[in-house]
């Protein structure tokens, strides 16, 4: 070093980063449920227990390709989304963590 000059840090080379194939593909990484799902899930489960004559289904859109395709087909752009089906047709939906609206819609359709 001359005159107290500091050397520049080494420039990262491609060999200093992991190769792209060394990282697992995104679909294989564990994805925790979003915080809102953690709040809604127990209430949804309780509704399922309280109404055994109603079919309740959960779809985690990032779980696999089939789930993602289902969400795309049904036009789900926000979660949670609650779709109500009767006689083989979707008759209503509630988007967001509005459990009171879910209960009201469910009672209206029963």
N, C-alpha and C positions, 0 to 999 in steps of 0.2 A: 504494500500500500504506500502510495506517495501522498505526502501532505495530509494524512488523516482521512483520505477518501475511503469510503466504504465500497466494497464490491457489490455489484448488483446481484440480487438473488437469482438463482438459476431459473431459466425459463422452463416451464413444465414441458416435458416431451410426451409424445403419445404413449411411451412406455411407462410413464408415471401414473397413468389412469388405468382403471380396470378395463379390459376389453369388453365391448358391448355384450358379447355372449357369456361373460362371466356373471352378469347380473340376472336374476330370475326374471322371466317375462312378467309384465304388470299383472296379468290375469292370475298369476300364481302367488302374488303377494297377499298376505292376510290383510283384509280391509275391515277395520272396526266399524260397527254401525255408527251412523252420525248421532251426535248427542240428542237430537230431537227424537230419534227412534228409541233411544234408551229411556226416554221419558214416557213415550206413548205405548211402547210394547207391553208393560205390565197392565195398563188400563185395557188395551186391546185383548190381552189374554183373559182378563177378568170378564170382559163382555162375552167372550167365547164360552167361558164356564157358566155364565148366567143364562145363556140362550143356546141350549144344546140342539134346538131344532134349526138353528141358523148355521150355515156353512161358512166358516172363517178360513181365509187363506192368506199366507204371507209370501211375498215375493221379494227377494233381495236382488235388485237389478244388476248388481255387480258380481253376483255369485257365479254366474256362468253365461255362456252365449245364449242359451234358451231363455233365461230370465231377462237378459237384456233385450232380446228380440220381442218378448212378450210386452215389456214396458214400452218399447218403441211402437209396436202394433196398436197398443191401447192409448197412445198419445200421452203417456205420463212424462211430464217435464219437471214436476216438483214432488218431493216426498216429505211426509207420507201422503199417499193418495189412497182414498177409500172408495172403491167402486161397488155399487150395489146392483146386483143382478136378480132378475125375477123372470121366470118363464123363459130362460135362455137368452134374455136381452138385458143389456145394461140400462138401468132406469134412472140412476142418479149417481152422483159422486160428491165427495167432500175432499178438498185438498188442504193440507196443513194439519197441524196437531190440534184440531178442533173436536175433541172427543165428545163434547156436549152436542155438537152438530151431527156427529156420527150416530149417537144414541137417538136423537130426535128423528133423523132420517130412517134409521132402522125401525123405530116404533111406527112411523108413518107407513112403512111398507109391509109391516107384519099383519 
